[in-house]
Amino acid sequence: MTKEELIVKQQLEIENYKEIFKSNKEIIDSLYMDFYAIGRPLNDNILNFNREQLIWCWNVDKKIEAITTIEDSENFD
C-alpha cells in the first residue's frame, strides 16, 4: 500500500467515525431526554417507580453521562 493510499484509507475511516460519533451523540441526547423530559421517572415520577427503580434509573443516567465521544472532547464538524 502506498503512502497516498494509506492516507486516503485513514481519511475515509475518520469520516466514518465522525458519522458514528454523530449518531451516538443523537442517541445519547435522546437517552438524556428519556430521563429528564416532563413525565419521566427522574422528574415527577408519574410512572410511579419505587425507590429501587428510581435508584436504578439514577445509576443508568450516571453511566450515560459518563459516556464521552471525541465530538464532546474536541470540536469536530
SENUGU-10767 format. One line per 8 residues: number of its first residue (from 1); their letters; for each residue x, z, y of N, C-alpha, C. Coordinates in pm, whole numbers, plus 50000, padded with zeros to 5 digits. Layout:
NUM> a> X,Z,Y,X,Z,Y,X,Z,Y | ...
//
This chain:
1> mtkeeliv> 50084,50000,49883,50000,50000,50000,50089,50000,50124 | 50059,49910,50215,50139,49903,50337,50099,50014,50433 | 50182,50034,50532,50156,50136,50634,50024,50106,50706 | 50002,49978,50738,49879,49939,50808,49755,49963,50721 | 49765,49934,50592,49653,49958,50501,49622,50107,50490 | 49727,50186,50485,49709,50331,50477,49641,50385,50603 | 49682,50335,50719,49621,50379,50845,49474,50340,50849 | 49442,50220,50807,49302,50175,50804,49222,50262,50708
9> kqqleien> 49277,50288,50591,49208,50372,50493,49183,50512,50549 | 49285,50569,50612,49270,50702,50670,49165,50703,50781 | 49165,50602,50864,49068,50597,50973,48926,50583,50920 | 48909,50503,50815,48777,50491,50754,48731,50624,50696 | 48822,50698,50634,48789,50829,50581,48752,50926,50694 | 48825,50922,50803,48796,51008,50918,48656,50979,50971 | 48623,50851,50985,48490,50815,51034,48381,50862,50938 | 48407,50852,50809,48313,50900,50710,48294,51052,50723
17> ykeifksn> 48403,51126,50739,48396,51271,50756,48319,51308,50882 | 48338,51232,50988,48263,51259,51111,48113,51249,51086 | 48071,51149,51010,47929,51133,50977,47879,51249,50892 | 47961,51290,50797,47924,51404,50712,47911,51531,50796 | 48006,51556,50886,48001,51674,50970,47879,51671,51062 | 47847,51553,51113,47729,51540,51199,47602,51575,51120 | 47592,51523,51000,47478,51553,50915,47472,51701,50880 | 47586,51759,50847,47592,51902,50816,47548,51986,50935
25> keiidsly> 47589,51947,51055,47551,52021,51175,47400,52018,51193 | 47338,51904,51168,47192,51894,51178,47124,51986,51077 | 47179,51994,50957,47123,52082,50855,47140,52228,50896 | 47258,52263,50945,47284,52400,50990,47190,52438,51103 | 47172,52348,51200,47079,52375,51311,46938,52397,51259 | 46898,52318,51161,46766,52332,51102,46752,52468,51032 | 46856,52508,50962,46853,52639,50895,46841,52752,50998 | 46915,52741,51109,46901,52841,51215,46756,52850,51261
33> mdfyaigr> 46693,52735,51281,46555,52735,51327,46462,52797,51223 | 46492,52777,51096,46411,52840,50991,46413,52991,51002 | 46522,53047,51050,46533,53192,51059,46488,53246,51194 | 46492,53165,51299,46467,53219,51433,46346,53160,51504 | 46288,53055,51451,46172,52996,51518,46054,53092,51513 | 45962,53073,51603,45845,53160,51608,45776,53160,51472 | 45746,53281,51426,45676,53296,51299,45767,53306,51178 | 45895,53304,51197,45986,53314,51083,46016,53459,51051
41> plndniln> 46067,53487,50934,46080,53625,50888,46169,53714,50974 | 46272,53661,51034,46358,53747,51114,46305,53765,51255 | 46196,53698,51287,46140,53708,51420,46026,53809,51423 | 45908,53771,51382,45796,53864,51386,45740,53895,51248 | 45806,53846,51144,45773,53878,51005,45627,53849,50970 | 45574,53734,51014,45436,53703,50979,45422,53670,50830 | 45535,53649,50764,45531,53625,50620,45526,53756,50542 | 45532,53866,50616,45522,53999,50557,45630,54027,50451
49> fnreqliw> 45753,53989,50483,45862,54019,50392,45884,54169,50388 | 45923,54219,50271,45956,54361,50263,46100,54381,50309 | 46143,54506,50311,46276,54539,50363,46387,54466,50287 | 46379,54463,50156,46483,54397,50075,46488,54247,50105 | 46371,54185,50121,46367,54043,50152,46423,54015,50291 | 46394,54103,50386,46450,54086,50521,46601,54100,50520 | 46651,54194,50441,46797,54210,50430,46858,54085,50368 | 46792,54030,50266,46841,53907,50204,46844,53794,50308
57> cwnvdkki> 46738,53781,50386,46734,53678,50491,46846,53698,50591 | 46867,53822,50630,46974,53853,50726,47110,53811,50669 | 47134,53842,50543,47262,53807,50480,47279,53656,50469 | 47174,53585,50434,47181,53439,50428,47211,53382,50567 | 47142,53434,50667,47164,53390,50804,47309,53410,50845 | 47367,53524,50811,47507,53551,50846,47602,53455,50775 | 47570,53416,50653,47653,53318,50581,47644,53181,50648 | 47524,53144,50691,47507,53017,50761,47587,53020,50891
65> eaittied> 47578,53132,50961,47650,53146,51087,47801,53135,51067 | 47850,53176,50951,47994,53173,50923,48045,53032,50897 | 47954,52940,50869,47996,52803,50842,48044,52739,50972 | 48164,52688,50968,48215,52616,51083,48260,52478,51038 | 48246,52386,51126,48292,52249,51096,48397,52210,51198 | 48462,52103,51171,48560,52053,51267,48493,52026,51399 | 48368,51976,51394,48296,51949,51518,48280,52075,51601 | 48261,52190,51534,48246,52314,51607,48378,52360,51669
73> senfd> 48488,52336,51599,48616,52387,51646,48692,52287,51733 | 48658,52161,51721,48722,52057,51802,48615,51965,51854 | 48643,51897,51961,48543,51810,52022,48553,51667,51969 | 48493,51642,51854,48486,51507,51801,48358,51442,51848 | 48361,51314,51871,48240,51240,51912,48149,51219,51795
//
